[in-house]
Amino acid sequence: MFTGDVDTATETETEQIVFVTEDGVPTGETGPKLASHHEHTRLHLAFSCYVLRRSDNALLITQRALHKKVWPGVWTNSVCGHPAPGETLEDAVRRRAGYELGMPSLSGLHCVLPNYRYRTPPFQGIVENEFCPVFAAWADTAPAPNPEEVGDWRWVAWPDYTKLLNDPSANVSYWAKDQFEQLKALEPFSGL
């Protein structure tokens, strides 16, 4: 059960994203998260994180809540989000892991793809356009997801995750499929 103490409505309404150059350098400009995502979304800073279970290296995948405005119900990596202005990426990962997954205590958090960037096709008029470093981390406990963010979750072995991403009928996020091509050759994923 979710045990976070952040008011979902307040966080959603006040969250700011950080606009960046093509190289991921902040421009000094920010914008409201929801209003800044549209068909002409400017490049902004984000992150993705893959959480592995320490006991067996199973990967935590999550399904976005069905009532989410963007990509509802898609299966994706463990946690994604946007750093607040002035917040380090590592602090943002921990904040969102606590808020979305009820897992604020990740261990071994490190960046595996520091320069990952992607732009999605439109989804109901919204385009993601992100400079999105990708992280890996480990956890010793099961998540206690926030139902405002996560509709479902499961631990999967890396070969099963590979099969999911290659299943054309699976409802998997664009970024998870796109990141996989680079992640599969990197530690810790290449050894799984």
N, C-alpha and C positions, 0 to 999 in steps of 0.2 A: 504494500500500500504506500502511496506517495506521502512523504512526511515533510516536504519542503515548506518554507514559510513565505514564499514570494507570492504576491497577489497577481494572478495570471492577467487579469484585465489591465492592471496598472502597468505591468512590465510590457505588455504588447503595445499599449498606447504610447508609452514614453521611450521605448527602445530606439536608439539612434544607431545608424550604420556609418562606417567610415569610408569615404570615397578615396580611391587610390589611383596612381598612375599605372601604366601597363606593367611596370616593374614591381608593383605592390607597395610603393611608397605613398603614405598618406598625403593627400593634397591640402589638408587643413580644413576641408569641408566635410560636413556630416549632413545626414537627412533622416527623417523619421522612417523607421523600418518598413512599415506597411505602405506608406505613401510613395516610397522610393522604388518599389518594385512594380513595374508596369511593362509595357511593350518596348520601352526605350530605357530600361534600367541601366544606370551608369555602373561602371566597374567599381566594386566595393570589396572590402576585406571580409573574409569569412574563414571558417575552418571546418574540417571533418575529423572525426576521431573514431578509430577502430579499437574497441575494448576486447581484450582476450582474457579468458578465465585462466588464472595461474595454474590450476590443478591439471588441466588437459589442453590448454591453448585453444579451446573452442572460442569462436567469435560470437560476440553479442550483436545480433541484428534486430532492428526495430521496425515496426510498421507505424507510419505516421497516422495520427488520429484521423478518423473519418470526417470529422467536422473542420479540419484544417482548411484554410482558404486556398493554399497552394499544394499541389500534389498530395491530396488526401488519400490515405490507404496504401501508399506505396511502401514497399519494403526497402530498407536502406541500411547503411552502416550504423554504428552504435549511436552516435550523437553528432549533430552539426549545429552551427550557429554563427553568430556575428560578435566580434569583440566590441565592447563599448569604447567610445573615444577615450584614449589614454590607458586602456586596459591591455595588458600583454595577452598574446594568444594563449599561452599556457594557463593564465588565470581565467580567461574566457572559457577554455575547455573545461576546467574544473567547475566553474560556475554553472555552465549548461549541463554538465554531467550530473551535478547535484540537483538542479532544477528539473530536468527532463527525466532522469533515470533514478534519482534518489541515491546516487553514487558519487558523493563529493570526494571520496578518498581513493583516487586512482594512483597506482604506483608505476614507476618506470615511464612516465609520460615523456615522449620525445617525438620530434618532428621527423617524418620519413620522406615527405615530399614537400620541401619548402617553397617551391615555385609553381605548384599546381594551379592552373587557371582553367576555367570552363565557362561556356555560355550555352544555356539550354535552348531548345526550341520553345516557342510560346506554349504556355498552358493557361487556357482561359484568359488570354491577354497579358499574362505575366511571363517575363523572361528573367531567369537567374543569370547574372553576369558577375562572376566572382573570382578574385584572386584568393585562393583557398588552400593554404598550407594544410597538409594531411598529417595527422598524429596517430601514434599507436600507444596503448597503455594496457595495464593489467589490473584485474580486480580479483578479490578473493570472495566476494559476496554476490548474491543475486541482486538484480535491480529491484527497485520499488517504484515503478514508473508513475509519472504524473499523467493522469488520463486526458488532460488538456493537450498533451503533446504526443503521447504514445498510445496507439490502439492495441498493439500486441508486441511481443518480443519472444526471442528464443536464442538459445546457444546452439551454434552449428559448427561442425568440423569444416575446416577450410575446403576440402574437396566437395562437400555438400554446398558450400557457398558458391563455389565455382560452377556447379551444376545449375544452381538457381539463377545465376547471372546469365548463363547460356541458354536458359529456357525461354523461348520467344513468347510463351504464354504467361510468364511470371510478371507480376506487377512490381517491377524493381525501378528504383530511381535512376535517372539519367546519369547523375554524378557517380553513383556507386559503380555502374557499368564502366564509365569512362575512367575512373580512378583505378579500377582493377587491372587494366592493361599495364599500368606502371607499377602498381603494388606487388603483383605476383612475382616479380624478379628481385624484390627487396626483402631484407631481414626486417621483421621476423617472419614475414609471410612466405618467403621462398622455401623455408625449411618446414613448413606445416604440411 
